[in-house]
Amino acid sequence: MPELPARVTLDELRDRAPVEGWLVGLADEPEHQRQVPVVLAADERGLIVVGAPGSGKSSALETLV
């Protein structure tokens, strides 16, 4: 698989999302040779965002809001 893109739009993710919910991002699963949207379903209980300073934690949360 090619590297994950530096930027992906919500519209691009929506077109590929298998279920309804909050689109979080694009996951790389090299062991399955696929790249799939990460969706937080309405019935799931939470989300944790972890990363070093400047890694995009605040941007990720702002996007979800």
Steps between C-alpha positions, in 0.01 A plus 500: 500500500616857445576721798206670668428839343616808690146634490161340437164677483186400687323454165765248393455310826120507478513337159700208647346469849336161560262625773339821625666693781770756573781479249830508688761442230661245274667192650787314341473124550806363319446148637170495305634706208227764536434856605156555652310789655479497879141557612388557858146360509227676699475210748874495580596650834810708441809606317855570611743712301867456591809653346808711543485881497419621150369162382145625434308405815323836525428505128350151519269603783402824326413302186276263697319787670 
